[in-house]
Amino acid sequence: MSANGKSEALEPLCLSDRLALRPAEAAKTLGICERTLRSWMQNEALPYLRLGGSVLIPVGELRAWLAERIGATRTADAIADEILRDLGRKSD
């Protein structure tokens, strides 16, 4: 908040200028809540590091992690589609 008590708009993040993000910034960038992001850090092996009292998520590693997940999802979707097609052929 500013001195007059009004909320100031956050400036958009320019990821090309950043090497790492804090959890709140990474969550905002991904369009999720920070709680979900922190859960992923613990349960989904989202890459991060602690330096002193700061938690940082390297932008390059975040992009790679996300791309891995997208590839895995697409592979799973393709397998499911193939199974459904096979089931459809067997019922004819």
C-alpha positions as semicolon CSV with decimal commas, in nm:
position;residue;x (nm);y (nm);z (nm)
1;M;0,000;0,000;0,000
2;S;0,109;0,353;-0,066
3;A;0,132;0,627;0,194
4;N;-0,225;0,739;0,115
5;G;-0,362;0,392;0,194
6;K;-0,443;0,293;-0,164
7;S;-0,312;-0,027;-0,318
8;E;-0,048;0,024;-0,582
9;A;-0,067;-0,182;-0,899
10;L;0,208;-0,437;-0,932
11;E;0,432;-0,392;-1,232
12;P;0,422;-0,683;-1,477
13;L;0,705;-0,930;-1,443
14;C;0,952;-0,939;-1,729
15;L;1,081;-1,296;-1,714
16;S;1,346;-1,238;-1,977
17;D;1,523;-1,008;-1,728
18;R;1,498;-1,244;-1,432
19;L;1,712;-1,539;-1,333
20;A;1,485;-1,646;-1,047
21;L;1,147;-1,569;-0,894
22;R;1,022;-1,565;-0,539
23;P;0,733;-1,808;-0,475
24;A;0,465;-1,535;-0,486
25;E;0,599;-1,412;-0,821
26;A;0,618;-1,764;-0,966
27;A;0,262;-1,838;-0,851
28;K;0,134;-1,518;-1,010
29;T;0,317;-1,597;-1,333
30;L;0,163;-1,946;-1,344
31;G;-0,183;-1,817;-1,250
32;I;-0,207;-2,027;-0,935
33;C;-0,215;-1,948;-0,566
34;E;0,108;-1,942;-0,370
35;R;-0,016;-2,226;-0,149
36;T;-0,048;-2,453;-0,453
37;L;0,298;-2,354;-0,572
38;R;0,451;-2,435;-0,233
39;S;0,272;-2,770;-0,238
40;W;0,430;-2,841;-0,577
41;M;0,768;-2,744;-0,436
42;Q;0,727;-3,014;-0,171
43;N;0,533;-3,285;-0,354
44;E;0,598;-3,242;-0,726
45;A;0,974;-3,178;-0,721
46;L;0,939;-2,821;-0,847
47;P;1,299;-2,694;-0,851
48;Y;1,387;-2,425;-0,598
49;L;1,671;-2,325;-0,374
50;R;1,713;-2,156;-0,039
51;L;1,976;-1,888;-0,004
52;G;1,986;-1,754;0,348
53;G;1,626;-1,671;0,430
54;S;1,514;-1,642;0,067
55;V;1,346;-1,904;-0,147
56;L;1,419;-1,869;-0,519
57;I;1,279;-2,056;-0,817
58;P;1,513;-2,039;-1,118
59;V;1,316;-1,925;-1,424
60;G;1,491;-2,162;-1,665
61;E;1,433;-2,463;-1,441
62;L;1,070;-2,363;-1,385
63;R;1,017;-2,351;-1,763
64;A;1,186;-2,691;-1,808
65;W;0,983;-2,844;-1,522
66;L;0,660;-2,714;-1,673
67;A;0,751;-2,835;-2,022
68;E;0,821;-3,182;-1,877
69;R;0,477;-3,187;-1,718
70;I;0,313;-3,075;-2,042
71;G;0,492;-3,352;-2,233
72;A;0,387;-3,612;-1,976
73;T;0,026;-3,493;-1,991
74;R;0,021;-3,502;-2,370
75;T;0,169;-3,852;-2,366
76;A;-0,093;-3,969;-2,115
77;D;-0,370;-3,809;-2,321
78;A;-0,243;-3,978;-2,638
79;I;-0,236;-4,317;-2,464
80;A;-0,589;-4,265;-2,330
81;D;-0,714;-4,165;-2,677
82;E;-0,555;-4,476;-2,829
83;I;-0,716;-4,702;-2,567
84;L;-1,056;-4,540;-2,625
85;R;-1,019;-4,582;-3,003
86;D;-0,927;-4,948;-2,955
87;L;-1,226;-5,002;-2,728
88;G;-1,451;-4,838;-2,987
89;R;-1,324;-5,072;-3,258
90;K;-1,381;-5,379;-3,042
91;S;-1,743;-5,287;-2,968
92;D;-1,831;-5,259;-3,341
